[in-house]
Each structure stands twice: as C-alpha cells, then as structure tokens.
C-alpha cells in the first residue's frame, strides 16, 4: 500500500517518542540522540517511496534506519581521534552518580546495577533486549527493525537474558539477598 506524503508523515510522527527513547539508549547523549532522530526522519522521508505499509507498520522500518545510522556513526567515530582537555578530565573525576539529576520516571532511574548489567552486554544483545523489553516489539518486529532473522533475535535475547541473570544473581548473592 502506497502512502501520500501526509499519511507517511502522520505515521512517522506517531513514532517520535519511541524513536527518541531508543536513540537516547543507543547514544547515551541527548544532543547525539536528537541528531540521530532528525537524520532518521530525513532518511525516511527521502526513502518514503520505497516504504510499503505491511503488517508491522512503520515503527520497525524507522528503527532499522535509526539502528543502521547509529552503527555507521559508531564505526566512523571509532576511527576518529579524541581530545580530552584537562578541565574535562578533572570534571569526570569529580562527577558521581549522587550529584546527577535523575528523573524517577526515566530509564536512568532504574536500579543502577541493572543499568550497568545492560551496559555490559554486547551492543547486539543490548539492542535486542531494549527493543523487546522497553519498546515491547515482537520477535518478528525486532527482526524487521534490525534486518536479521527471527532465530537470531531469539538467540540474542536468550543470551542477553542469561548474561543479565548471571550478573544480577552475582550482585544479589554479594548483597546477601539470595544464598547460593
């Protein structure tokens, strides 16, 4: 089914919140996430004629564009030299999680150990886990969004859950919350 520019725009804008949430999780930087969402929409608009409304809607298609842009940027950024000023190094030493403003309703307000456990996951596992647990996409939608087979989604999600369970079990044992 081909869409008019207005219909396409309405469908795409309805996914804006989900795209911002995912961009914030992928980049961990508000300004970079804004840029990623804007570039995702720009690419989507340029490719509008190639989009065919299917059973999953526009969300997986937009997430695939975003994820591919993110991977391309991450790959490009790895090759770039970084400059650390003395002031930035000094500030990073004095920054603690106690003095950061945290919105209780946000992703950052989750238990810090869960956040660290998620951050320790390989990016492929973390992305699948976030799309499944936070964005509540089905396996088929995740496969569509990441352009991978459903079996790969299932195995990555299984392995991500295993790693999270192992890390969180170790923490709970260390804190005396459970006994081995």
N, C-alpha and C positions, 0 to 999 in steps of 0.2 A: 504494500500500500504506500503510495507516494503522498507526501505531505506538502502543504503550502508552507511558505516561509513563516507565516504567522502561527500555524499549527505546530510547526517544528519548534519555534521559539517558545511557545507556551509549554510544550512537553519538556524542553531542555531547562527552562527556568524553574519548573516544578522540582527539579533535582538539585537545585542550587545548594540547599542545606547539606544534603548528603555529600555533594562534591567538596564543599568546604570542610566537612568533618574528615573525610578521607584525606584531603590534601594536608590538613593540619597533622594528621597522624603520619603521613608519609614524609613530610618535610620537617616537622617539629619546629617550624619557624613561621610566624604569622605573615610576614611580608612575602616569603617564598611561596607560601600556600596561596596567597592572593594571586600572585603571578601565575602559579600553576593552574588555578581555576580559570583565570582570564584566558590563558593560552589554550586550555582545553575547550572553552567555548568558541574561541576564534577558529581552532581547527575543526570543531564540529560544524560550525556554520559554513566553512569552506567545503566540507565534505557532505553537506546536507543532501545533495542529490544522490549520494551513494547509500544513504541510510534507508533501510526498509523496516518499517514497523513490524516487529514479529511478536511472538508470544510473551517475551520478557520485557518488552517496552524499550525505552531509550536509556534507562539507567545503566545496564551493563555495557552498552556501547560507549557511553560517556566515560564510565570508569575505566574501560580499556584504553581509551585515548589518554586519559589522565595518567594511568599507570605507565604506558609507553613513554609519555613525555617525561615522567619522573625518572624512569630508568635511563633514558637518554641524557637527561641533565646530570644525574648522579655519575654516570660514566664520564661525561665531559668534565664535571667538577673534580673527579679523582685525578685527572691529568693536569689540573691547574695548580700552580704553586700557591701556597697560602702565606700570608703575612700576619704575624702576631706582634702587636705593639706591646710595649712594657705595661702600659695602662690596662690593656685588655687582659694580660696575664695576671696582673695584680688583682683586678676585679674578680676574675674567675676563682682566685684563691680564697676570696672573702665571701663569695656567694654560697649560701647554704639553702637547703630546701626549707628551712624555718622562716627565712625572710622573703620568700617568693609569694606573691599574691596568688591564691588558688581559689577558683570559683568552685564551690562544693558541687555544683551540678555538672561540672565539666569532666572530661576524660582524665585530666590531671589529678582530680580529687580521689581517684580510685586508690586503693591501697598501694603505697609506693613499692612494695615488694612485687605485686602483680605487674606493675608498670615496668620494673626492672626485669622481671622474668620475660615479659613480652618484648622488651628492647633487646634481650639477649638472644631471642630467636633469630634464625637466618631470615633475611628480608622476604624470601619466597613464602616461608611458613607464616611469618607475621602478617603479611598482606592477606593471605587466605583466611587466617584466623580473624582478622579485623572485619573483612567483608562478610564472613559468616556470623560472627558473634555480635558485632556492633551494627553493621548495616543490614543484617538479617537477610542476606541473599541466599538463595538456594544453591546447591552444588552446580546445577546447570547454569544459573546466572553468573556464578563466580567463574565457571569455565568460559562462558561467553565474554565476561569482562576482561579476563586475563589471557584469552585466546590459548587455552590449554585444554587437554582432555579432562573429562569429568573424573576419570580414575586418578589423574594426577592431583586434582583438587582433593579427592578423598584421602589419598595417601599423605599429602602435605598437611591436611587438617589433622589426621590421625597422629602424625609425628609431632606436630605442634602441641597437641593436647598432651602427648606423652612427656615431652620436654617440660611443659608448664607444670604438669603434675609432679614430676621429679623435683623440679626446683622448689615448688611451693611446699612439697612434703618435707624436703630438707630444712626449709625455713621453719615450718611448724614443729618439727622434731627439735630443732635447735632452741626454739622458744618454749618448749615443754608443752605445746598444745596437743601433741599426739605422742604416743610411745611406739617405738619400733619393736 
